[in-house]
Amino acid sequence: MEYRMLSELERRSLTPDAVQFVYRLLYVYRVPCAILERALLEAVLLGRMRSAPVDLAALEGLVDRAFDSEAPGATLPRRGAGDASSRWTC
């Protein structure tokens, strides 16, 4: 199992719920690091451009896009019918 800690810049670029989401993807769902590295890079850039941390919804979109480009056609866990997001279980 690979271990990854977010840098201070990455943590400052994400809201607390987005940080939790990253760690869940890494350690619970074991999403490949290449996908998360790409999404984190984009999140840091987006956060710096907006001068505000990236929230969970925006991070989900960045991870979706990274997943689609790094692993096209792969499936991800889905939430139940009553949950807010249709794509993620975290």
C-alpha positions as CSV (number, residue, x, y, z in Angstrom):
1,M,0.0,0.0,0.0
2,E,1.3,3.4,-0.9
3,Y,1.1,6.3,1.5
4,R,0.5,9.9,0.6
5,M,0.2,13.0,2.7
6,L,-1.1,16.3,1.4
7,S,1.4,19.2,1.3
8,E,0.6,22.4,3.1
9,L,-0.2,24.1,-0.3
10,E,-2.5,21.2,-1.2
11,R,-4.3,21.4,2.2
12,R,-4.7,25.2,1.9
13,S,-6.1,24.8,-1.6
14,L,-8.9,22.5,-0.5
15,T,-11.8,22.8,1.9
16,P,-11.8,20.4,4.9
17,D,-14.4,18.2,3.3
18,A,-12.4,18.0,0.1
19,V,-9.3,17.0,2.1
20,Q,-11.3,14.2,3.7
21,F,-12.5,13.1,0.2
22,V,-8.9,12.9,-1.0
23,Y,-7.8,10.7,1.9
24,R,-10.9,8.4,1.5
25,L,-10.1,8.0,-2.2
26,L,-6.5,7.1,-1.4
27,Y,-7.0,4.8,1.6
28,V,-10.5,3.4,1.4
29,Y,-11.2,3.2,-2.3
30,R,-7.5,3.0,-3.4
31,V,-7.9,5.2,-6.4
32,P,-4.6,5.2,-8.3
33,C,-2.2,7.9,-7.3
34,A,-1.8,9.1,-10.9
35,I,-5.4,10.1,-10.9
36,L,-5.3,11.9,-7.6
37,E,-2.0,13.7,-8.4
38,R,-3.5,15.1,-11.6
39,A,-6.7,16.2,-9.8
40,L,-4.7,17.7,-6.9
41,L,-2.5,19.7,-9.3
42,E,-5.6,21.1,-11.0
43,A,-7.2,21.9,-7.6
44,V,-4.1,23.8,-6.5
45,L,-4.0,25.8,-9.7
46,L,-7.8,26.5,-9.5
47,G,-7.6,27.5,-5.8
48,R,-4.7,29.9,-6.6
49,M,-6.6,31.4,-9.5
50,R,-9.8,31.9,-7.5
51,S,-7.9,32.9,-4.3
52,A,-10.3,30.5,-2.5
53,P,-10.1,26.8,-1.5
54,V,-11.6,24.3,-3.8
55,D,-14.8,22.7,-2.4
56,L,-15.9,19.1,-2.5
57,A,-18.1,19.5,-5.5
58,A,-15.4,21.1,-7.6
59,L,-12.9,18.5,-6.5
60,E,-15.2,15.7,-7.5
61,G,-15.4,17.2,-11.0
62,L,-11.6,17.4,-11.2
63,V,-11.2,13.8,-10.1
64,D,-13.9,12.7,-12.6
65,R,-12.0,14.5,-15.4
66,A,-8.7,13.0,-14.2
67,F,-10.3,9.5,-14.0
68,D,-11.8,9.8,-17.5
69,S,-8.4,10.8,-19.0
70,E,-6.3,8.4,-17.0
71,A,-8.6,5.3,-17.0
72,P,-11.3,5.8,-19.6
73,G,-14.3,3.4,-19.2
74,A,-13.4,2.5,-15.6
75,T,-16.3,2.4,-13.2
76,L,-16.5,4.2,-9.8
77,P,-18.6,3.4,-6.7
78,R,-21.9,5.2,-6.8
79,R,-24.0,6.7,-4.0
80,G,-27.5,5.6,-3.0
81,A,-30.6,7.2,-4.6
82,G,-31.1,9.7,-1.7
83,D,-27.6,11.1,-1.7
84,A,-26.6,14.4,-3.1
85,S,-23.9,13.3,-5.5
86,S,-24.7,10.8,-8.2
87,R,-21.1,9.7,-8.8
88,W,-19.2,9.4,-5.5
89,T,-19.7,7.4,-2.4
90,C,-17.6,9.5,-0.1
